Amino acid sequence: MDEESAALLASLDKEFTQETRVAGGDRNYAVQVENVYTRFTGIGGIPLRDGFHFSQTVVDDFGRPYGQGANVISGLAARAEAGPLAFYFRGEYQYAAALSTSIYSPVAQQALVDSDLLPFGWNLRYGHTSRVRPIEAYVTLNLHNWQLSFGQQTLWWGPGRTTSLIWSTNAASVPMLRLDSVKPFYLPGPLRVAGPLRFDVFIGRQGGVHFLELGPNFTLYGTQNAAITPPPSLWGVHLTFKPTQNLELGFAHTTIFAGYGRPLTFGTFWHSFSPLGNGQDVDPGKRVTEFNLHYHIPWYRRAIQVYAEGMAWDDPIEGKFVARYAWDPGIYISELPMLHKFDARFEAVYTDLPKGYRTGYFYANTHYPQGYTNYGQIMGSWVGRQGIGGQASTTFWFTPQKKVNLFYRKMVSDVAFFEGGSNSDYGVNATWRVRPEIELNAMGQYERWKFPLLQQTSRSNFTGSIEFRFYPTAKFPSRQGR
């Protein structure tokens, strides 16, 4: 075993000391503050924060607000276990500078209103932000390797690392009741050939929804001043299985349903399975279906992985895969030839579907006009509703806890969708564990964007951040031993 591998294993042994004791028979009673952190982010130039229509400067950041100028978050993560019960909390204070809306001319504002049929700015944040917000806060019950949990939770259901079409951390977490398998399990009899399975299902609710279009005539209901009550609900299921050592396949499905005018009941939930589609007087809900695969190349299974995710915004078997499915393929090379401390990742993402119901229909809906969003931000991919893009990155690993990542992200919007446009991001991100309990993170990103409906000339901005994270070493088990 080389020195680097030994250091990594020693670090993992230390990290999972409590879990190892419990697996060996100790009682599972413990309380711990996992980490405390503060991050300062400064943005020079006008950033973008409208992924539903144009693009975003900061992506996959749990829906945190940001604006031109100074932005600060400070928070902590803590957990507690008592036998089969566990509690997890990660919350923070968030301060964000005001979001500039000066780039939205009257012509641009009217174009958005005409498309959404909603008031301008329904998904934008005006003024500065100063608030305390939970990122995750939930309680769990573990019974026979099944975990039932309730509370604010984050999910990432795609095989990629830089984006996911069906569920990512681009928007704020969702309050949900969730059941998932803690460990893989096998189906009985001949079905065992499917290999180890993982199962995840939840029911939750959307946040920040101010408008619905009700009934067969799509009558608009709601105001910009207050969220509707009750809000739309959503449910989802995610299943993965591994028939071979190298191949893993997955399936996921989500549905937005119920809400004001149609309360959440077993009947409305059952109707979301209706095979008659969206042409009914009572909409069964906005249904999304996703398939994915993850494959280790034989003979290079430790070095090269390929994966892909395809998602249908409507009927998953209607039409051709190219015409009806958005795609998110990728490749990960864990070690470059002759550059053993470098890895590389390339991922593309595509929602510019040629045969959608209408331009920009992906992530949008008529009965639920705020679409596939939570508090105004897309719950899926940052590429948006009619885009083509991707990200390329490489990481240099000094040690398992000290690394520098270089990345390039690109997004191009179809010219038929709000006159099109593009943005390009060049960035560097460094993570450095200066001591076992202290970690520093620094990021710098230069962005150049042009969306003619907003600005006829290109604009640019620079985003820089530094984060201090402290990992307390103390744990407080109330009892050890058998």
Stockholm file with secondary structure:
# STOCKHOLM 1.0

chainA/1-482         MDEESAALLASLDKEFTQETRVAGGDRNYAVQVENVYTRFTGIGGIPLRDGFHFSQTVVDDFGRPYGQGANVISGLAARAEAGPLAFYFRGEYQYAAALSTSIYSPVAQQALVDSDLLPFGWNLRYGHTSRVRPIEAYVTLNLHNWQLSFGQQTLWWGPGRTTSLIWSTNAASVPMLRLDSVKPFYLPGPLRVAGPLRFDVFIGRQGGVHFLELGPNFTLYGTQNAAITPPPSLWGVHLTFKPTQNLELGFAHTTIFAGYGRPLTFGTFWHSFSPLGNGQDVDPGKRVTEFNLHYHIPWYRRAIQVYAEGMAWDDPIEGKFVARYAWDPGIYISELPMLHKFDARFEAVYTDLPKGYRTGYFYANTHYPQGYTNYGQIMGSWVGRQGIGGQASTTFWFTPQKKVNLFYRKMVSDVAFFEGGSNSDYGVNATWRVRPEIELNAMGQYERWKFPLLQQTSRSNFTGSIEFRFYPTAKFPSRQGR
#=GR chainA/1-482 SS CCHHHHHHHHHHHHHTHHHHHHHTTCCCEEEEEEEEEEEEEEEESCCCBCTTTSCBSSCSSTTCCCCSEEEEEEEEEEEEEETTEEEEEEEEEEEECCCCCTTCCHHHHHHHHHHHSSCTTTTCCCSCEEEEEEEEEEEEEEETTEEEEEEEECCCCSSCSSCCSSCCSSSCCEEEEEEEESSCBCCSGGGGGGCSEEEEEEEEECSSCCEEEETTTTEEEEBTTBCCSSCCEEEEEEEEECSSSSEEEEEEEEEEECBTTBCCCHHHHHHTTCTTGGGSSSCCCEEEEEEEEEEECTTCTTTEEEEEEEEESSCTTSSCHHHHEEECCEEEESSBTTBTTEEEEEEEEECCCTTCSSTTCTTCCSSSTTCSEETTEESSCTTCSSEEEEEEEEEEEEETTEEEEEEEEEEEECTTTTTCEEEEEEEEEEEEEEETTEEEEEEEEEEEEECTTTCSSCEEEEEEEEEEEECCCCCCCSCCCC
#=GC SS_cons         CCHHHHHHHHHHHHHTHHHHHHHTTCCCEEEEEEEEEEEEEEEESCCCBCTTTSCBSSCSSTTCCCCSEEEEEEEEEEEEEETTEEEEEEEEEEEECCCCCTTCCHHHHHHHHHHHSSCTTTTCCCSCEEEEEEEEEEEEEEETTEEEEEEEECCCCSSCSSCCSSCCSSSCCEEEEEEEESSCBCCSGGGGGGCSEEEEEEEEECSSCCEEEETTTTEEEEBTTBCCSSCCEEEEEEEEECSSSSEEEEEEEEEEECBTTBCCCHHHHHHTTCTTGGGSSSCCCEEEEEEEEEEECTTCTTTEEEEEEEEESSCTTSSCHHHHEEECCEEEESSBTTBTTEEEEEEEEECCCTTCSSTTCTTCCSSSTTCSEETTEESSCTTCSSEEEEEEEEEEEEETTEEEEEEEEEEEECTTTTTCEEEEEEEEEEEEEEETTEEEEEEEEEEEEECTTTCSSCEEEEEEEEEEEECCCCCCCSCCCC
//
